[in-house]
Amino acid sequence: MSRINPTAAERTFDEGRLMQVLVAPIVSEKATMVAEHANAVTFKVLQNATKPEIKAAVELLFKVEVKGVSVVNTKGKTKRFGKSMGRRDNVRKAYVLLKEGQELNLSGEAA
């Protein structure tokens, strides 16, 4: 029986899609500070990625338990390149909160 809104246990994702959802880890001063204080890891993700997809992708790739996911959409800045005007790409960032005792090394190993 299919429901309109399945629960997390009933929801299944295409594994090929999950491999593409996480574009890159974000390594910055702010991301490092968030990781130390809130046990969260920051990733650049696809523009159309959903929170459940991001959670499933992190759990699949890094074998850790995820507590929650927060998403931020950053609009690309307009920049000048010589005489012409250009625009940076829009970026979607995901802050992934890990459960207590979980740790994520970006080398792909869980501790």
N, CA, C and O atoms as a MOPAC input file, in Angstrom:
PM7 MOZYME 1SCF
protein

 N      0.83900 1    -1.18200 1     0.00000 1
 C      0.00000 1     0.00000 1     0.00000 1
 C      0.88100 1     1.24100 1     0.00000 1
 O      1.72900 1     1.38200 1     0.88100 1
 N      0.71100 1     2.12100 1    -0.93600 1
 C      1.53000 1     3.33300 1    -0.98300 1
 C      0.78200 1     4.48500 1    -0.33400 1
 O     -0.41300 1     4.68500 1    -0.55300 1
 N      1.52100 1     5.23300 1     0.46800 1
 C      0.94700 1     6.38800 1     1.13700 1
 C      1.48600 1     7.64100 1     0.48100 1
 O      2.50300 1     7.61000 1    -0.21200 1
 N      0.79000 1     8.74500 1     0.70700 1
 C      1.22500 1    10.00900 1     0.13200 1
 C      2.53900 1    10.45600 1     0.75400 1
 O      3.46300 1    10.84000 1     0.03700 1
 N      2.63300 1    10.40900 1     2.08800 1
 C      3.85600 1    10.78800 1     2.79500 1
 C      4.39200 1     9.59000 1     3.56800 1
 O      3.98000 1     9.36100 1     4.70500 1
 N      5.30300 1     8.82200 1     2.97400 1
 C      5.84200 1     7.66100 1     3.69300 1
 C      6.76100 1     8.09200 1     4.82600 1
 O      7.37200 1     9.15900 1     4.77900 1
 N      6.84900 1     7.23700 1     5.85000 1
 C      7.75200 1     7.53100 1     6.96000 1
 C      9.18700 1     7.28800 1     6.50800 1
 O      9.42600 1     6.76900 1     5.41800 1
 N     10.13700 1     7.66700 1     7.35700 1
 C     11.54900 1     7.52200 1     6.99200 1
 C     11.92400 1     6.06400 1     6.74300 1
 O     12.75200 1     5.78300 1     5.87700 1
 N     11.33200 1     5.14000 1     7.48200 1
 C     11.64200 1     3.72100 1     7.30600 1
 C     11.11200 1     3.20500 1     5.96800 1
 O     11.72200 1     2.32600 1     5.36000 1
 N      9.97500 1     3.74800 1     5.50100 1
 C      9.38100 1     3.28200 1     4.25100 1
 C     10.02300 1     3.92300 1     3.02600 1
 O      9.90300 1     3.40200 1     1.91700 1
 N     10.70800 1     5.05400 1     3.22300 1
 C     11.25700 1     5.81800 1     2.10700 1
 C     12.52300 1     5.13800 1     1.57700 1
 O     13.41700 1     4.79500 1     2.35100 1
 N     12.59300 1     4.94900 1     0.28400 1
 C     13.79900 1     4.38400 1    -0.31700 1
 C     14.30400 1     5.33700 1    -1.38600 1
 O     13.52200 1     6.00200 1    -2.06600 1
 N     15.61400 1     5.39400 1    -1.52600 1
 C     16.22300 1     6.29500 1    -2.49200 1
 C     17.06900 1     5.48600 1    -3.46100 1
 O     17.57900 1     4.41800 1    -3.12100 1
 N     17.20900 1     6.00200 1    -4.65200 1
 C     18.06100 1     5.39900 1    -5.66000 1
 C     19.51500 1     5.60300 1    -5.24500 1
 O     19.94300 1     6.73500 1    -5.02300 1
 N     20.27100 1     4.52100 1    -5.14000 1
 C     21.65100 1     4.61300 1    -4.65000 1
 C     22.53400 1     5.43300 1    -5.58600 1
 O     23.44100 1     6.12300 1    -5.12200 1
 N     22.28900 1     5.37200 1    -6.86900 1
 C     23.05100 1     6.17400 1    -7.83000 1
 C     22.83600 1     7.66100 1    -7.60500 1
 O     23.77200 1     8.45400 1    -7.70600 1
 N     21.59900 1     8.03500 1    -7.30000 1
 C     21.28100 1     9.44000 1    -7.01500 1
 C     21.96900 1     9.87100 1    -5.72000 1
 O     22.50300 1    10.97700 1    -5.64700 1
 N     21.96300 1     9.01400 1    -4.69900 1
 C     22.58900 1     9.36400 1    -3.41900 1
 C     24.08600 1     9.59400 1    -3.55700 1
 O     24.65800 1    10.40200 1    -2.82600 1
 N     24.72500 1     8.89500 1    -4.48500 1
 C     26.15900 1     9.07400 1    -4.70100 1
 C     26.46300 1    10.44900 1    -5.29900 1
 O     27.57900 1    10.94900 1    -5.16100 1
 N     25.47100 1    11.06700 1    -5.96700 1
 C     25.68000 1    12.35700 1    -6.61000 1
 C     25.21800 1    13.54000 1    -5.76300 1
 O     25.58900 1    14.67900 1    -6.04800 1
 N     24.41500 1    13.29200 1    -4.72600 1
 C     23.82100 1    14.37400 1    -3.92500 1
 C     24.89400 1    15.23800 1    -3.26300 1
 O     24.80800 1    16.46500 1    -3.30200 1
 N     25.90000 1    14.61200 1    -2.66000 1
 C     26.97400 1    15.36500 1    -2.00800 1
 C     28.01100 1    15.74200 1    -3.05300 1
 O     28.66500 1    14.86900 1    -3.62400 1
 N     28.16400 1    17.04000 1    -3.30700 1
 C     29.10700 1    17.49500 1    -4.32700 1
 C     30.51600 1    17.55600 1    -3.75500 1
 O     31.44700 1    17.00700 1    -4.34300 1
 N     30.68200 1    18.22900 1    -2.59800 1
 C     32.01000 1    18.38000 1    -1.99800 1
 C     31.86700 1    18.79900 1    -0.54000 1
 O     30.89400 1    19.45800 1    -0.17600 1
 N     32.83300 1    18.42000 1     0.29700 1
 C     32.83000 1    18.95200 1     1.66100 1
 C     33.29100 1    20.40700 1     1.62900 1
 O     34.09900 1    20.78900 1     0.78200 1
 N     32.77600 1    21.21200 1     2.55200 1
 C     33.20000 1    22.60500 1     2.63400 1
 C     34.18700 1    22.71700 1     3.78800 1
 O     33.84600 1    22.44800 1     4.94000 1
 N     35.40400 1    23.11200 1     3.46900 1
 C     36.43700 1    23.28200 1     4.47900 1
 C     36.74400 1    24.76900 1     4.56700 1
 O     37.44200 1    25.32200 1     3.71700 1
 N     36.21600 1    25.40700 1     5.60100 1
 C     36.43300 1    26.83200 1     5.80600 1
 C     36.52800 1    27.07800 1     7.30600 1
 O     36.34000 1    26.16700 1     8.11200 1
 N     36.82000 1    28.30800 1     7.66200 1
 C     36.93300 1    28.64900 1     9.06700 1
 C     35.59400 1    28.44500 1     9.77800 1
 O     35.54600 1    27.90100 1    10.88100 1
 N     34.52500 1    28.88000 1     9.14600 1
 C     33.19400 1    28.73800 1     9.74300 1
 C     32.79100 1    27.26600 1     9.85600 1
 O     32.25500 1    26.84800 1    10.88200 1
 N     33.04500 1    26.48800 1     8.81700 1
 C     32.68500 1    25.07100 1     8.82400 1
 C     33.44700 1    24.31900 1     9.91000 1
 O     32.89300 1    23.42500 1    10.55000 1
 N     34.70300 1    24.67100 1    10.12200 1
 C     35.51600 1    24.04000 1    11.15700 1
 C     34.98700 1    24.40700 1    12.54000 1
 O     34.93600 1    23.56300 1    13.43400 1
 N     34.59400 1    25.66700 1    12.71200 1
 C     34.05600 1    26.12000 1    13.99300 1
 C     32.74600 1    25.39400 1    14.31200 1
 O     32.53200 1    24.97300 1    15.44900 1
 N     31.86800 1    25.24700 1    13.31400 1
 C     30.59800 1    24.54900 1    13.49900 1
 C     30.85400 1    23.08300 1    13.83500 1
 O     30.16100 1    22.50400 1    14.67100 1
 N     31.84300 1    22.48500 1    13.18800 1
 C     32.16400 1    21.07900 1    13.44200 1
 C     32.62300 1    20.86200 1    14.87800 1
 O     32.27200 1    19.85900 1    15.49900 1
 N     33.40500 1    21.79800 1    15.40400 1
 C     33.90600 1    21.67000 1    16.76900 1
 C     32.81100 1    21.88200 1    17.80600 1
 O     32.73600 1    21.14200 1    18.78700 1
 N     31.96000 1    22.88800 1    17.59900 1
 C     30.96300 1    23.24000 1    18.60900 1
 C     29.68800 1    22.40100 1    18.53700 1
 O     29.13400 1    22.03600 1    19.57400 1
 N     29.21800 1    22.09300 1    17.33900 1
 C     27.91100 1    21.45300 1    17.19700 1
 C     27.96700 1    20.02600 1    16.66700 1
 O     26.91800 1    19.42400 1    16.43800 1
 N     29.15100 1    19.46800 1    16.46700 1
 C     29.31700 1    18.12600 1    15.90500 1
 C     28.57200 1    18.02400 1    14.55800 1
 O     27.81400 1    17.08600 1    14.31000 1
 N     28.82500 1    19.03000 1    13.70500 1
 C     28.16900 1    19.07900 1    12.39800 1
 C     29.21700 1    19.14100 1    11.29300 1
 O     30.30400 1    19.68800 1    11.48000 1
 N     28.87600 1    18.57500 1    10.14600 1
 C     29.76100 1    18.58500 1     8.98600 1
 C     29.04700 1    19.35300 1     7.87700 1
 O     27.83100 1    19.23300 1     7.72400 1
 N     29.79200 1    20.13900 1     7.10400 1
 C     29.20200 1    20.97700 1     6.06800 1
 C     29.55400 1    20.43300 1     4.68300 1
 O     30.70900 1    20.11200 1     4.40300 1
 N     28.53500 1    20.33600 1     3.82100 1
 C     28.73000 1    19.83900 1     2.46300 1
 C     28.09600 1    20.78600 1     1.46200 1
 O     27.09500 1    21.43900 1     1.75700 1
 N     28.68800 1    20.85700 1     0.27100 1
 C     28.05800 1    21.50000 1    -0.86800 1
 C     27.23100 1    20.40200 1    -1.52300 1
 O     27.74700 1    19.31800 1    -1.79400 1
 N     25.94300 1    20.67200 1    -1.78400 1
 C     25.05800 1    19.64000 1    -2.32700 1
 C     24.38500 1    20.12200 1    -3.60700 1
 O     24.46700 1    21.30100 1    -3.95200 1
 N     23.72400 1    19.21600 1    -4.30400 1
 C     23.00200 1    19.56400 1    -5.52500 1
 C     21.88100 1    20.55400 1    -5.21100 1
 O     21.32800 1    20.54200 1    -4.11100 1
 N     21.54600 1    21.41500 1    -6.18300 1
 C     20.51200 1    22.43300 1    -5.98200 1
 C     19.14400 1    21.82800 1    -5.66600 1
 O     18.36400 1    22.43000 1    -4.92900 1
 N     18.84300 1    20.65100 1    -6.20900 1
 C     17.51600 1    20.06100 1    -6.00300 1
 C     17.52100 1    18.93200 1    -4.96700 1
 O     16.57700 1    18.14500 1    -4.91000 1
 N     18.57300 1    18.84700 1    -4.14900 1
 C     18.66000 1    17.80300 1    -3.12800 1
 C     17.72800 1    18.13600 1    -1.96400 1
 O     17.62800 1    19.29100 1    -1.55100 1
 N     17.05200 1    17.12400 1    -1.44200 1
 C     16.15800 1    17.31400 1    -0.30500 1
 C     16.86600 1    16.88900 1     0.98300 1
 O     17.87100 1    16.18000 1     0.94100 1
 N     16.33400 1    17.32700 1     2.12600 1
 C     16.93500 1    16.97500 1     3.41500 1
 C     16.98000 1    15.45300 1     3.63400 1
 O     18.01900 1    14.94100 1     4.05000 1
 N     15.89000 1    14.71200 1     3.37100 1
 C     15.96000 1    13.25000 1     3.54100 1
 C     17.00600 1    12.60000 1     2.63100 1
 O     17.67100 1    11.64500 1     3.03300 1
 N     17.15200 1    13.11200 1     1.41300 1
 C     18.17100 1    12.57400 1     0.49800 1
 C     19.57000 1    12.82500 1     1.04300 1
 O     20.42200 1    11.93800 1     0.99800 1
 N     19.81100 1    14.02500 1     1.55600 1
 C     21.12900 1    14.37400 1     2.09600 1
 C     21.45100 1    13.48500 1     3.28400 1
 O     22.56600 1    12.97800 1     3.40500 1
 N     20.47200 1    13.29600 1     4.16200 1
 C     20.65900 1    12.43300 1     5.33300 1
 C     21.00200 1    11.00600 1     4.90700 1
 O     21.94200 1    10.40600 1     5.42800 1
 N     20.23700 1    10.46800 1     3.95800 1
 C     20.47600 1     9.10200 1     3.48100 1
 C     21.83800 1     8.98100 1     2.80700 1
 O     22.51300 1     7.96300 1     2.95500 1
 N     22.24800 1    10.01300 1     2.06800 1
 C     23.53100 1     9.98000 1     1.37100 1
 C     24.69200 1     9.96100 1     2.36500 1
 O     25.63800 1     9.19300 1     2.19200 1
 N     24.63000 1    10.79500 1     3.40000 1
 C     25.70400 1    10.84300 1     4.39900 1
 C     25.77400 1     9.51700 1     5.15500 1
 O     26.86300 1     8.99800 1     5.40100 1
 N     24.60900 1     8.96800 1     5.52500 1
 C     24.59600 1     7.69000 1     6.24500 1
 C     25.13400 1     6.55400 1     5.37100 1
 O     25.81800 1     5.65900 1     5.86700 1
 N     24.82800 1     6.58900 1     4.08300 1
 C     25.29500 1     5.55000 1     3.16800 1
 C     26.79900 1     5.65200 1     2.92500 1
 O     27.51000 1     4.65000 1     3.00200 1
 N     27.28700 1     6.86300 1     2.63000 1
 C     28.69100 1     7.03100 1     2.25100 1
 C     29.65500 1     6.93900 1     3.42900 1
 O     30.74300 1     6.37700 1     3.29900 1
 N     29.26100 1     7.49100 1     4.57900 1
 C     30.20300 1     7.57700 1     5.70300 1
 C     29.88000 1     6.63900 1     6.85400 1
 O     30.63800 1     6.58800 1     7.82200 1
 N     28.77800 1     5.89100 1     6.78300 1
 C     28.39300 1     4.90900 1     7.81200 1
 C     28.31000 1     5.55000 1     9.20300 1
 O     28.86500 1     5.02800 1    10.16900 1
 N     27.61800 1     6.67700 1     9.28900 1
 C     27.39100 1     7.35900 1    10.56200 1
 C     25.89100 1     7.59300 1    10.73600 1
 O     25.13100 1     7.49000 1     9.77400 1
 N     25.46300 1     7.90900 1    11.96600 1
 C     24.07000 1     8.21600 1    12.22900 1
 C     23.88600 1     9.72100 1    12.22500 1
 O     24.64500 1    10.45100 1    12.86200 1
 N     22.87000 1    10.18300 1    11.50000 1
 C     22.61600 1    11.61700 1    11.36000 1
 C     21.43900 1    12.01500 1    12.24300 1
 O     20.39200 1    11.36800 1    12.23800 1
 N     21.63100 1    13.08600 1    12.99600 1
 C     20.57800 1    13.61300 1    13.87400 1
 C     19.64200 1    14.52800 1    13.10300 1
 O     18.42500 1    14.45200 1    13.26800 1
 N     20.20500 1    15.40400 1    12.25100 1
 C     19.38400 1    16.33500 1    11.49100 1
 C     20.17100 1    17.00700 1    10.39300 1
 O     21.40000 1    16.94100 1    10.35800 1
 N     19.44600 1    17.66200 1     9.48700 1
 C     20.06800 1    18.35100 1     8.36100 1
 C     19.46200 1    19.75100 1     8.23900 1
 O     18.24200 1    19.91000 1     8.23800 1
 N     20.32300 1    20.75800 1     8.13700 1
 C     19.88400 1    22.12800 1     7.85800 1
 C     20.44800 1    22.51700 1     6.50200 1
 O     21.57700 1    22.15700 1     6.16700 1
 N     19.66200 1    23.25400 1     5.72100 1
 C     20.08300 1    23.60300 1     4.37000 1
 C     20.05300 1    25.11800 1     4.19000 1
 O     19.12700 1    25.78900 1     4.64600 1
 N     21.08100 1    25.65400 1     3.51500 1
 C     21.17400 1    27.08100 1     3.23100 1
 C     21.37800 1    27.25500 1     1.72900 1
 O     22.24400 1    26.61400 1     1.13500 1
 N     20.57300 1    28.13000 1     1.11900 1
 C     20.75400 1    28.47100 1    -0.29000 1
 C     21.43900 1    29.82200 1    -0.35900 1
 O     20.90900 1    30.81000 1     0.15000 1
 N     22.61600 1    29.88000 1    -0.98400 1
 C     23.36000 1    31.12200 1    -1.12900 1
 C     23.30600 1    31.54900 1    -2.58700 1
 O     23.69200 1    30.79000 1    -3.47600 1
 N     22.82700 1    32.76900 1    -2.83400 1
 C     22.77400 1    33.26700 1    -4.20400 1
 C     24.16100 1    33.66000 1    -4.66700 1
 O     24.95700 1    34.18400 1    -3.88800 1
 N     24.45500 1    33.40800 1    -5.94300 1
 C     25.75200 1    33.75100 1    -6.50900 1
 C     25.91300 1    35.25600 1    -6.64500 1
 O     24.97500 1    35.95900 1    -7.02000 1
 N     27.09900 1    35.74100 1    -6.33900 1
 C     27.37200 1    37.17300 1    -6.44900 1
 C     27.59600 1    37.57000 1    -7.90200 1
 O     28.07300 1    36.77400 1    -8.71000 1
 N     27.24600 1    38.80600 1    -8.21900 1
 C     27.56700 1    39.36300 1    -9.52900 1
 C     28.97500 1    39.93100 1    -9.45100 1
 O     29.27300 1    40.74800 1    -8.57800 1
 N     29.82600 1    39.50800 1   -10.34700 1
 C     31.22300 1    39.93100 1   -10.34100 1
 C     31.59000 1    40.51600 1   -11.69900 1
 O     30.93400 1    40.26300 1   -12.70900 1
 N     32.64700 1    41.29700 1   -11.69000 1
 C     33.10800 1    41.92800 1   -12.91900 1
 C     34.34800 1    41.18800 1   -13.42300 1
 O     35.29400 1    40.97000 1   -12.66600 1
 N     34.34100 1    40.80600 1   -14.69400 1
 C     35.48400 1    40.17100 1   -15.32300 1
 C     35.93600 1    41.06500 1   -16.46800 1
 O     35.43500 1    40.94300 1   -17.58600 1
 N     36.88700 1    41.97200 1   -16.19700 1
 C     37.31700 1    42.93100 1   -17.21100 1
 C     36.18200 1    43.88600 1   -17.52800 1
 O     35.66100 1    44.55600 1   -16.63600 1
 N     35.79800 1    43.95100 1   -18.79900 1
 C     34.69900 1    44.83800 1   -19.19000 1
 C     33.32900 1    44.21300 1   -18.97700 1
 O     32.33900 1    44.92100 1   -18.79400 1
 N     33.27300 1    42.90200 1   -19.00000 1
 C     31.97800 1    42.23100 1   -18.92500 1
 C     31.61200 1    41.87400 1   -17.48200 1
 O     32.47400 1    41.71500 1   -16.61800 1
 N     30.31700 1    41.75500 1   -17.25800 1
 C     29.81300 1    41.35100 1   -15.94700 1
 C     29.53800 1    39.85100 1   -15.98300 1
 O     29.03800 1    39.32100 1   -16.97400 1
 N     29.87000 1    39.18700 1   -14.89800 1
 C     29.62800 1    37.76100 1   -14.79500 1
 C     28.90000 1    37.46500 1   -13.50200 1
 O     28.63100 1    38.36900 1   -12.71000 1
 N     28.58300 1    36.20200 1   -13.28900 1
 C     27.85200 1    35.82100 1   -12.09100 1
 C     28.36900 1    34.48700 1   -11.57900 1
 O     28.54700 1    33.54400 1   -12.35000 1
 N     28.60800 1    34.41100 1   -10.28700 1
 C     29.00100 1    33.14300 1    -9.68500 1
 C     27.77700 1    32.23300 1    -9.58000 1
 O     26.63800 1    32.70000 1    -9.60200 1
 N     28.02600 1    30.94300 1    -9.46800 1
 C     26.93200 1    29.98300 1    -9.34900 1
 C     26.26100 1    30.09800 1    -7.98800 1
 O     26.88700 1    30.48600 1    -7.00200 1
 N     24.96300 1    29.75000 1    -7.95000 1
 C     24.26700 1    29.62700 1    -6.68100 1
 C     24.78500 1    28.38200 1    -5.98500 1
 O     25.14300 1    27.40300 1    -6.63900 1
 N     24.82700 1    28.41800 1    -4.64900 1
 C     25.36300 1    27.29600 1    -3.88200 1
 C     24.33600 1    26.85700 1    -2.84600 1
 O     23.71400 1    27.69200 1    -2.18900 1
 N     24.15900 1    25.55700 1    -2.70300 1
 C     23.28400 1    24.99600 1    -1.67300 1
 C     24.17900 1    24.24800 1    -0.69800 1
 O     24.85900 1    23.29100 1    -1.07000 1
 N     24.17300 1    24.70000 1     0.56800 1
 C     25.01200 1    24.08500 1     1.59300 1
 C     24.14400 1    23.28200 1     2.54800 1
 O     23.02200 1    23.68100 1     2.86000 1
 N     24.66100 1    22.15700 1     3.01100 1
 C     23.95500 1    21.33900 1     3.99500 1
 C     24.82300 1    21.20700 1     5.23600 1
 O     25.97200 1    20.77300 1     5.16600 1
 N     24.25300 1    21.58900 1     6.37300 1
 C     24.89700 1    21.37600 1     7.66200 1
 C     24.30200 1    20.10700 1     8.24200 1
 O     23.12300 1    20.08100 1     8.59500 1
 N     25.10900 1    19.04400 1     8.34700 1
 C     24.63600 1    17.74100 1     8.78100 1
 C     25.05000 1    17.54000 1    10.23600 1
 O     26.23900 1    17.43100 1    10.53400 1
 N     24.06600 1    17.49100 1    11.14900 1
 C     24.33100 1    17.26800 1    12.56600 1
 C     24.42200 1    15.77500 1    12.82600 1
 O     23.52100 1    15.01700 1    12.46800 1
 N     25.51000 1    15.35700 1    13.44900 1
 C     25.70900 1    13.94300 1    13.75200 1
 C     25.23700 1    13.64800 1    15.17400 1
 O     25.27700 1    14.52400 1    16.03800 1
 N     24.78700 1    12.40300 1    15.41800 1
 C     24.34600 1    12.01200 1    16.75100 1
 C     25.54200 1    11.96500 1    17.69900 1
 O     26.69300 1    11.88900 1    17.26800 1
 N     25.24600 1    12.01100 1    18.99900 1
 C     26.29600 1    11.98500 1    20.02500 1
 C     27.18000 1    10.75200 1    19.84900 1
 O     26.69000 1     9.65000 1    19.60300 1
 N     28.47800 1    10.95600 1    19.97700 1
 C     29.42100 1     9.84900 1    19.86100 1
 C     29.81700 1     9.52100 1    18.42500 1
 O     30.72200 1     8.71800 1    18.20100 1
 N     29.15400 1    10.12900 1    17.46300 1
 C     29.48100 1     9.89200 1    16.05300 1
 C     30.51800 1    10.91700 1    15.61000 1
 O     30.46500 1    12.08300 1    16.00200 1
 N     31.44500 1    10.47400 1    14.80200 1
 C     32.47200 1    11.37000 1    14.28300 1
 C     32.68000 1    11.04200 1    12.82000 1
 O     32.60100 1     9.88000 1    12.41900 1
 N     32.94800 1    12.07000 1    12.01700 1
 C     33.11300 1    11.85000 1    10.58700 1
 C     34.45600 1    12.41600 1    10.14600 1
 O     34.71400 1    13.61500 1    10.25800 1
 N     35.30100 1    11.52500 1     9.64200 1
 C     36.55100 1    11.97000 1     9.02000 1
 C     36.28300 1    12.00500 1     7.52500 1
 O     35.70400 1    11.06800 1     6.97700 1
 N     36.69600 1    13.07000 1     6.86500 1
 C     36.37800 1    13.18600 1     5.44600 1
 C     37.17500 1    12.22700 1     4.57700 1
 O     37.06100 1    12.25600 1     3.35100 1
 N     37.98700 1    11.37300 1     5.20800 1
 C     38.67200 1    10.33600 1     4.45500 1
 C     37.74300 1     9.14100 1     4.21700 1
 O     38.10100 1     8.20500 1     3.50200 1
 N     36.54100 1     9.17800 1     4.82600 1
 C     35.55200 1     8.12400 1     4.59000 1
 C     35.45800 1     7.10100 1     5.69100 1
 O     34.82400 1     6.06100 1     5.51000 1
 N     36.08100 1     7.36900 1     6.84700 1
 C     36.03800 1     6.42100 1     7.94000 1
 C     35.24700 1     7.00000 1     9.08800 1
 O     35.37000 1     8.18400 1     9.40200 1
 N     34.43100 1     6.16700 1     9.71900 1
 C     33.66800 1     6.60000 1    10.90100 1
 C     34.42300 1     6.14200 1    12.14600 1
 O     35.02800 1     5.07000 1    12.14900 1
 N     34.38900 1     6.94800 1    13.19800 1
 C     35.09000 1     6.59500 1    14.43500 1
 C     34.09500 1     6.29200 1    15.52200 1
 O     34.48600 1     5.97300 1    16.64500 1

